[in-house]
């Protein structure tokens, strides 16, 4: 059965506490300066108040210093963090690489108190002199929800101002991630603030020991679905996600910049910690030495769901080509994608690639009329449509126009960049705010792949499975590979109770059960991990040899992705 909250035990030496009293008990009586770093999405006022109350209640004097009250003026923060070249682009920005110092004119003085504690908290707290360093956090989905709700102060360095998604995605998150990653080797503790009345605390050394252990065994990140105007309902009906939400559109199985790992012993004693920090602390064990050398600590492949079952078609869009992505947006690699049809039929569609007779100028004019005058268009006049047969993989190299039609469950097996959808047409559909959804079609036409058309699309991008190796009751097939894409997708087909051997050979694998009840993964080191239908599992490079054993009394299919 699909697990909504996969959880892993902390390392034996790790200390995990929950509740404010227990958290405060980990602070000394002083005199000392305690810095508590973290993103603006944390409820910092509550954190300061609750720690002050617990500490004064035990007789420890406390002085509070909120870093947010020391930000530079908003105009200065914007001038330092926003590139003039991006001013005319209403859709995207180049990824920021600013240090958090740019949020401040002058850092506050944090002289040690004569007695008790000086508690410095908020974004940038680690920049002041301190004796202890904690990191308080909530997953990025909380920040996205806060911006969507229009909560003032949700953007970094701009308290009281109306928030903006463009700033969140391309300025706040890159700055915060870079800062957090630089601190993880010396953190004294991690504080999960998802439950403001019941926070979870884990000591820094114990956190690093836990990451070190997890980096050598299969691990699954906590899944999450959000809602969009096109979303369907498969994940609500079949997996039990968000039953009260308007839909379950985009399923975050493993998107490394946002993924979290649950560490703990149960729902009331767990902390969610970023998957990305495991890549920072254990890059060779997680990624593998060659992948690490190529991509740094960026985990380069993502698995997510596009649920349009009972929903609508996605927008017709493409993604930036590599040079454009690097020079315009600041990513070192680009957003190649694939669609695996976990659920589909010959009656539903996948839009992919230009028709042989496509007239790009006519395509552009129809897009512009749809944007300016609200005139509907038929994408199939320009873009091919294929039957969305269950089990088919569609290759989508950068620049290729594409979309999933309504009625499908797509498993996206893609490069990690995920915030650059260059939309051409969105069916004149309003967004959640009732306004037309953004259509950055100028970016789209600047990246549109016009060389691969018609029969070449079907030949190159809709490939037939090729058996790579086989054994008793199983086979491994290549279902998608292109020289221009840095990763390959394969599929295991296993009969009931069949067992197939594999080996990471120094490069991580990602697995997902696309058909059948599931498999059990056994590693050479003796670790065992169950993987049920629709679940995604990371097999770190350090695992080496492992086996897949089919369970559940029927054939099982498991897709696998890895860097070529």
C-alpha positions in Angstrom: 0.0 0.0 0.0 1.2 3.5 -0.9 2.7 5.2 2.2 2.0 8.9 2.6 4.6 9.2 5.4 7.7 7.0 4.8 9.8 7.4 7.9 13.4 6.4 8.9 14.9 5.9 12.3 17.5 8.5 13.5 21.0 7.3 14.0 21.6 5.6 17.3 23.6 8.5 18.7 21.0 11.1 17.5 18.9 13.0 20.0 15.3 13.8 19.0 13.0 15.9 21.1 9.5 17.3 20.6 7.6 20.1 22.3 8.8 23.6 23.4 9.8 22.5 26.9 12.0 19.7 25.6 13.4 22.0 22.9 14.2 24.8 25.4 15.9 22.3 27.7 18.6 21.9 25.0 19.7 25.5 25.5 22.3 26.4 28.1 21.8 28.9 30.9 24.5 31.1 29.5 26.0 33.5 29.2 25.8 32.7 25.4 24.6 34.0 22.0 22.3 31.5 20.3 21.6 32.1 16.6 18.6 30.4 15.0 18.7 30.7 11.3 16.0 29.8 8.7 13.6 31.0 6.0 10.9 33.7 6.3 8.2 31.0 6.2 9.0 30.0 9.8 6.7 31.7 12.4 9.6 33.6 14.0 7.5 35.7 16.3 6.0 32.5 17.8 9.4 30.9 18.0 10.9 33.8 19.9 8.0 34.1 22.3 7.8 30.4 23.1 11.5 30.0 23.8 11.5 33.2 25.9 8.6 31.9 27.9 10.2 28.5 28.6 13.6 30.0 29.4 12.4 32.7 31.7 10.2 30.1 33.4 13.2 28.2 34.4 15.1 31.3 35.5 17.3 32.0 32.5 17.3 35.7 31.5 16.7 36.1 27.7 17.2 39.0 25.3 15.6 38.7 21.9 17.1 40.0 18.6 14.9 39.6 15.5 17.0 39.9 12.4 14.0 40.9 10.3 14.0 44.3 12.1 17.5 44.9 10.8 16.9 44.4 7.1 18.0 47.2 4.7 15.2 49.3 3.3 13.1 47.4 0.7 14.4 49.5 -2.2 18.0 48.6 -1.3 17.2 44.9 -0.9 15.5 44.9 -4.3 18.4 46.8 -6.0 20.9 44.4 -4.6 19.0 41.2 -5.4 17.1 41.9 -8.7 19.0 42.2 -12.0 18.0 45.2 -14.2 18.1 42.8 -17.1 15.1 40.9 -15.6 13.0 44.0 -15.1 11.1 43.6 -18.4 10.4 39.9 -17.9 7.1 39.4 -16.0 7.6 35.6 -15.8 11.1 34.6 -14.9 14.3 35.8 -13.3 17.9 34.6 -13.4 18.7 32.5 -10.4 20.1 34.7 -7.7 23.5 33.9 -6.2 23.6 36.7 -3.7 24.8 36.1 -0.1 22.3 36.8 2.7 24.6 39.7 3.7 22.9 41.6 0.9 19.7 41.9 3.0 21.4 44.1 5.5 23.1 47.5 5.6 24.8 46.8 8.9 24.6 43.6 10.8 23.4 44.0 14.4 26.0 43.6 17.2 25.6 40.4 19.1 27.8 41.0 22.1 27.6 38.1 24.6 25.3 39.0 27.5 26.6 39.3 31.1 24.1 36.6 32.1 21.5 34.4 30.4 21.1 34.2 26.6 21.0 36.5 23.7 18.6 34.8 21.2 19.2 36.0 17.7 16.6 34.6 15.2 15.4 34.9 11.7 16.9 34.9 8.2 20.6 35.9 8.5 21.0 35.0 12.2 24.0 32.9 11.4 25.8 36.0 10.1 26.3 37.4 13.6 28.8 36.2 16.1 27.3 33.3 18.1 28.1 30.4 20.4 25.4 28.0 19.2 23.7 27.7 15.8 20.3 26.1 15.2 18.4 26.0 11.9 14.6 26.3 12.1 12.7 25.2 9.0 9.4 24.3 7.3 9.3 22.7 3.9 9.1 24.9 0.8 5.4 24.1 0.2 4.6 26.3 3.2 6.4 29.3 1.6 4.6 28.7 -1.7 1.2 28.5 0.2 2.0 31.8 2.1 2.8 33.6 -1.2 -0.3 32.2 -2.8 -2.3 33.5 0.2 -0.8 36.9 -0.2 0.7 36.9 3.3 2.9 40.1 3.8 6.5 39.3 4.5 6.5 36.0 2.8 9.4 37.1 0.6 12.9 37.2 1.9 14.1 40.6 3.1 10.8 42.4 2.4 8.6 42.4 5.6 5.2 43.9 5.2 5.3 43.8 1.4 2.9 41.9 -0.9 4.6 38.7 -1.8 5.6 37.6 -5.3 6.1 34.0 -6.7 8.7 35.1 -9.2 10.8 36.5 -6.3 10.2 33.4 -4.2 11.3 30.9 -6.9 14.2 32.7 -8.4 15.7 34.9 -5.7 14.5 33.8 -2.2 15.0 30.0 -2.6 18.4 30.1 -4.3 19.7 32.5 -1.7 18.3 30.6 1.2 19.5 27.2 -0.2 23.0 28.4 -0.8 23.1 29.9 2.7 21.6 26.8 4.4 23.9 24.4 2.5 27.0 26.4 3.7 25.9 25.9 7.3 25.0 22.3 7.5 28.4 21.0 8.4 28.5 23.1 11.6 24.8 23.2 12.7 24.3 22.4 16.4 20.6 21.5 15.9 17.8 21.3 13.4 14.3 22.5 14.4 11.2 21.4 12.4 8.5 24.1 12.8 5.7 22.5 10.8 3.7 22.1 14.0 4.1 25.4 15.8 2.8 24.0 19.1 4.8 20.8 18.8 8.2 21.5 17.2 10.7 18.7 16.6 14.4 19.1 17.4 17.3 16.9 16.4 20.9 17.6 17.4 23.3 18.6 14.6 25.8 15.7 15.0 23.0 13.2 15.2 21.4 14.7 12.0 24.7 14.4 10.1 25.1 10.8 11.3 21.6 10.0 10.2 22.2 11.4 6.8 25.5 9.4 6.6 23.5 6.2 7.3 20.7 7.0 4.8 23.2 7.9 2.1 24.2 4.2 2.0 20.7 2.6 1.8 17.5 3.0 -0.3 15.4 5.9 0.9 12.1 7.4 -0.1 11.2 11.1 0.3 7.9 12.3 1.7 5.4 12.7 -1.2 3.1 15.7 -1.6 0.5 16.8 -4.2 -0.6 20.3 -4.9 -3.6 21.7 -6.9 -3.6 23.6 -10.2 -6.3 24.7 -12.7 -5.8 21.6 -14.8 -5.5 19.0 -12.0 -7.3 15.7 -11.8 -8.4 13.4 -9.0 -6.5 10.1 -9.3 -4.3 10.7 -6.3 -7.2 11.7 -4.2 -9.2 8.6 -5.1 -6.4 6.0 -5.3 -3.8 7.2 -2.8 -5.8 9.2 -0.3 -4.0 12.5 -0.9 -5.7 15.8 0.1 -9.3 14.5 -0.1 -10.6 18.0 0.6 -8.5 19.8 -2.0 -9.9 20.9 -5.3 -7.7 18.4 -7.1 -4.3 16.6 -7.0 -2.4 17.9 -10.0 1.4 17.8 -9.4 2.7 15.1 -7.3 6.1 15.7 -5.7 7.6 12.2 -5.4 11.2 13.3 -5.7 12.0 16.9 -6.7 15.3 17.3 -4.8 15.1 21.1 -4.1 11.8 20.6 -2.3 11.9 17.0 -1.1 12.1 16.1 2.5 13.0 12.9 4.5 11.1 12.0 7.6 13.3 11.1 10.5 11.7 9.8 13.7 9.9 7.0 15.5 6.3 8.0 14.8 3.9 10.8 13.7 4.3 12.6 17.0 8.1 12.2 17.1 9.5 13.1 13.7 11.4 15.8 11.9 11.3 16.5 8.2 14.7 17.4 6.9 15.8 18.4 3.3 16.8 15.6 0.9 19.2 18.1 -0.6 21.3 18.3 2.5 22.1 14.6 2.2 23.6 15.4 -1.2 25.6 18.3 0.3 27.0 16.2 3.2 27.4 12.8 1.3 27.7 13.7 -2.4 29.9 10.8 -3.5 27.7 8.3 -1.6 24.4 9.6 -2.8 25.2 10.8 -6.4 28.4 8.9 -7.1 31.8 10.4 -7.8 31.4 10.9 -11.5 27.9 12.4 -11.2 29.1 14.6 -8.4 32.0 15.8 -10.6 29.5 16.6 -13.3 26.6 18.2 -11.4 28.1 19.3 -8.1 25.7 18.6 -5.3 22.6 19.2 -7.4 20.6 15.9 -7.6 19.9 16.0 -11.3 16.9 13.7 -11.9 13.3 14.2 -10.6 10.2 12.0 -10.4 6.8 13.6 -10.2 3.2 12.9 -11.2 0.9 14.9 -13.5 -2.6 13.9 -12.6 -5.2 14.9 -15.2 -7.6 12.0 -14.5 -11.0 13.8 -14.3 -9.1 17.1 -15.0 -8.0 19.1 -18.0 -5.1 19.1 -20.5 -1.8 20.7 -19.5 -0.8 23.8 -21.4 1.1 23.3 -24.6 4.7 24.4 -23.7 8.4 23.7 -24.0 11.5 24.1 -21.9 14.6 26.1 -22.4 17.4 24.7 -24.5 20.7 24.3 -22.6 22.5 27.4 -23.7 19.4 29.6 -23.1 18.9 28.0 -19.7 22.5 28.6 -18.7 22.9 32.1 -20.1 19.4 33.5 -19.4 18.3 31.7 -16.3 21.5 30.6 -14.6 21.1 26.8 -14.4 24.1 24.7 -15.4 21.9 22.1 -17.1 18.5 22.2 -18.6 14.9 20.8 -18.2 14.8 17.7 -20.4 11.7 15.6 -19.6 10.0 12.3 -20.3 6.4 11.3 -19.8 5.7 7.7 -18.7 2.0 6.8 -18.9 1.3 5.1 -15.6 -2.4 5.5 -16.5 -3.6 6.2 -20.0 -5.5 4.8 -23.0 -5.8 5.0 -26.7 -8.7 7.5 -26.2 -6.5 10.1 -24.4 -3.6 12.1 -25.8 -0.1 13.2 -25.4 0.9 16.3 -27.5 4.5 16.0 -28.7 6.6 17.7 -31.3 5.8 19.7 -34.4 3.9 18.4 -37.4 5.8 17.9 -40.6 3.8 20.7 -42.2 3.8 23.1 -39.1 4.1 26.7 -40.1 5.9 28.4 -37.1 4.8 31.9 -38.2 1.2 30.8 -38.3 1.6 29.0 -35.0 2.9 32.3 -33.4 0.1 34.3 -34.9 -2.5 32.0 -33.5 -0.8 32.1 -30.1 -0.8 35.9 -30.1 -4.5 36.1 -31.0 -5.3 33.7 -28.2 -3.3 35.9 -25.7 -4.5 39.3 -26.9 -8.0 38.6 -28.2 -9.0 35.4 -26.4 -9.4 33.5 -29.7 -9.3 29.7 -29.2 -6.9 27.7 -31.3 -6.4 24.0 -32.0 -2.8 22.9 -31.0 -3.1 19.9 -33.3 -2.9 22.2 -36.3 0.8 22.6 -35.4 1.7 19.9 -32.8 1.4 16.1 -33.1 -0.9 14.1 -30.9 -0.2 10.5 -29.9 -2.4 8.0 -28.2 -1.5 8.0 -24.5 -1.1 4.2 -24.2 -0.4 2.9 -20.7 3.2 1.9 -20.4 4.5 4.2 -23.2 7.4 6.5 -22.5 7.6 9.8 -24.5 11.0 11.6 -24.7 10.8 15.4 -24.4 14.2 17.0 -25.0 14.4 20.7 -24.3 12.6 22.9 -26.9 10.1 20.2 -27.8 6.5 21.4 -27.6 4.4 19.0 -25.5 1.5 18.5 -23.1 -0.4 15.7 -21.4 -4.0 15.6 -22.4 -6.9 15.2 -20.0 -7.5 11.7 -18.5 -3.9 10.6 -17.9 -1.6 9.9 -15.0 1.9 10.8 -16.2 5.0 9.9 -14.3 7.5 12.6 -15.2 11.0 11.3 -15.2 13.0 14.4 -15.9 15.9 16.6 -15.2 15.6 18.4 -11.9 15.0 22.0 -13.1 11.2 22.4 -12.9 10.3 26.1 -12.8 10.6 27.0 -16.5 7.5 26.0 -18.4 7.5 28.2 -21.5 3.8 28.1 -22.3 2.4 28.7 -25.8 -1.3 27.9 -25.2 -3.4 27.1 -22.1 -6.9 26.6 -23.5 -7.9 30.2 -22.5 -8.1 28.8 -18.9 -8.1 31.1 -15.9 -5.7 30.6 -13.0 -6.6 30.2 -9.4 -7.0 33.9 -9.1 -9.5 34.1 -12.0 -7.1 35.9 -14.3 -5.6 34.3 -17.4 -2.6 32.1 -16.6 0.8 33.6 -17.7 1.9 32.6 -21.2 5.6 33.3 -21.7 5.3 32.4 -25.4 8.2 34.7 -26.4 10.6 32.6 -24.4 8.8 29.5 -25.9 9.4 30.5 -29.5 13.0 31.5 -28.7 13.5 27.9 -27.7 11.2 26.0 -30.0 12.8 22.9 -31.6 11.9 23.2 -35.3 14.3 20.7 -36.8 12.7 17.5 -35.4 9.3 17.1 -37.0 6.7 14.6 -38.2 8.1 11.1 -38.6 11.3 12.0 -36.8 9.3 12.8 -33.7 7.7 9.4 -33.7 11.0 7.7 -34.5 13.2 9.4 -31.9 10.8 10.4 -29.1 8.3 7.5 -29.0 10.7 4.6 -28.7 9.9 0.8 -28.6 11.3 -1.1 -25.6 14.6 -2.9 -26.3 15.5 -5.8 -24.1 18.9 -5.2 -22.4 19.2 -8.4 -20.3 17.0 -11.1 -18.9 16.8 -14.0 -16.5 14.4 -16.5 -15.1 11.0 -14.7 -14.9 12.4 -11.2 -15.6 13.9 -8.9 -18.1 15.3 -5.3 -18.1 14.4 -3.1 -21.1 15.6 0.3 -22.3 12.5 2.3 -22.9 14.0 5.7 -23.5 17.5 7.1 -24.3 18.7 10.0 -26.5 22.3 11.2 -27.0 21.2 14.8 -26.3 19.7 13.8 -22.9 22.0 13.0 -20.0 19.9 10.3 -18.4 18.3 7.0 -19.5 15.0 5.3 -18.6 14.8 1.5 -18.2 12.1 -0.9 -17.1 12.1 -4.2 -15.2 9.4 -6.6 -15.9 9.2 -9.3 -13.2 6.9 -12.3 -12.9 5.4 -13.2 -9.6 8.2 -13.8 -7.0 10.9 -13.4 -9.7 14.1 -11.8 -8.6 16.3 -9.6 -10.7 19.8 -8.5 -9.7 21.2 -5.0 -10.4 24.1 -2.8 -9.4 24.4 1.0 -9.1 28.0 0.8 -10.3 28.8 4.1 -8.7 25.7 6.1 -10.0 22.4 6.5 -8.1 19.3 4.8 -9.4 15.7 6.0 -9.0 12.9 3.3 -9.0 9.1 3.6 -9.3 6.6 0.7 -9.4 4.4 1.5 -12.4 2.4 -1.8 -12.5 1.6 -4.5 -10.0 1.6 -4.6 -6.3 5.3 -3.9 -5.6 8.8 -5.2 -5.0 11.1 -5.7 -2.1 14.6 -4.2 -2.6 17.4 -6.1 -0.9 20.9 -4.7 -0.8 24.3 -6.5 -0.5 24.7 -4.8 2.9 21.6 -6.4 4.2 19.2 -3.5 4.0 15.6 -4.3 2.9 13.0 -1.8 1.6 9.5 -2.4 0.5 8.3 -0.4 -2.6 4.6 -0.4 -3.4 2.7 0.6 -6.5 3.2 4.3 -7.4 6.0 4.8 -4.9 9.4 6.2 -5.8 12.7 5.1 -4.2 16.2 6.5 -4.4 19.0 3.9 -4.4 22.2 5.9 -3.6 25.4 5.2 -5.5 27.0 3.7 -2.4 24.5 0.8 -2.3 26.2 -1.1 -5.1 24.6 -4.5 -5.8 20.9 -5.0 -5.0 18.0 -7.2 -6.0 14.4 -6.6 -6.8 11.9 -9.3 -5.8 8.3 -9.1 -7.1 5.5 -9.3 -4.5 1.8 -9.5 -4.5 1.0 -12.5 -6.8 1.3 -11.0 -10.2 3.6 -9.4 -12.8 5.3 -6.2 -11.6 6.9 -3.4 -13.7 9.4 -1.1 -12.2 10.9 1.9 -14.1 14.5 3.0 -13.4 16.3 6.2 -14.2 20.0 6.9 -13.9 22.6 9.3 -15.3 24.2 7.9 -18.5 
